[in-house]
Amino acid sequence: MTAQSQAVQAIADTLWQAQHQRPFAAVSPIRDAIDNLDGDALANAYRVQQINTQRHIDGGARLVGRKIGLTSVAVQAQLGVDQPDFGMLFDQMAFSDGEEIPFSHTQQPKVEAEIAFVLQRDLLHERNTVADIIDAVAYALPAIEVVGSRIANWDIRLADTVADNASSGLFVLGSRPVKLDAFDVVGCGMVMERGGDPVSVGAGAACLGNPLNAAIWLANKMVQVGSPLSAGDVVLTGALGPMVAVTPGDVFSAHIQGLGAVRALFSNETESAS
């Protein structure tokens, strides 16, 4: 193993240990360690992500889809990037509408409302079109992503979040599938409430101007990296409004016009599982 490979492995080890140690303890930002590596920092951050992706799979996790992050132009500007990023979705990250989420399973959690696509066809083209995506999507669902970070105090830049699986945590899918032609994917309004009080407002257009644009980017990128999207995959297309921090016992409900609602319920327990 080269010195470069050892350094990438060490960064991956740091994030893996932070994710799995109990009680949870966040780590300092890793961007400087990534910047000190030879080559492109973004490519090296994705190498870190891939090491831990393989660890999950080797441990029995099933890859069920991808998430798209950094779909807000404002957030991209904040992090100094001009494109989204992606992370992996595994089966153990998935919760059903209204299923209680143990708070101890989260790590510095925040929630955001999104439109999820579920695919019925593989997306193997190097350059996909809107028509390709529409043809490949079986249905859409309202979703709440519970993002998380292994980096202390969410002190992240691009390399931190990419290496940390795009700051993935958990996700909740609604239970009523809707065809794309049955709602306005761009113009749909979104309101997310906590205990009945609105805490985040947005629309489909907040996601790269159109969630289908986000899906095109992801489909192209996954072909480029040799891991194309497949039939059955879940695609979380990106936030429709601002993220909201979570505390134990919170109940969130996200309503997306024409798509329906989805709830995320968090337990009151705060002690981490052993």
Number of C-alpha atoms within 10 A of each C-alpha: 7 7 9 14 13 11 17 20 16 14 20 23 15 15 23 19 15 19 23 13 13 13 13 19 16 20 16 15 19 22 19 11 15 23 15 11 16 9 11 10 18 17 14 21 26 21 18 26 26 18 17 19 21 13 13 15 12 10 9 12 16 14 18 19 21 22 24 23 25 25 24 21 17 10 14 17 12 12 14 11 14 12 15 21 22 25 23 19 25 21 14 13 19 16 19 17 21 18 12 16 22 18 23 19 19 21 24 21 23 19 23 22 36 30 25 26 30 20 23 15 17 17 24 18 14 12 14 17 16 12 10 17 20 18 14 20 24 18 18 25 26 29 33 30 28 26 22 22 27 30 23 14 12 17 13 20 15 21 24 26 29 26 27 29 28 25 24 26 26 23 27 26 26 23 15 14 17 17 14 17 9 11 16 13 21 16 16 17 20 25 20 29 17 18 12 10 11 13 18 19 18 20 22 26 18 20 26 23 16 18 26 22 18 23 26 20 20 24 27 19 18 18 17 14 9 9 11 18 24 18 17 17 19 23 26 31 29 28 27 29 22 16 19 18 13 19 15 16 17 15 18 26 24 26 22 27 18 16 25 18 23 24 25 26 22 22 16 15 11 14 13 15 12 8
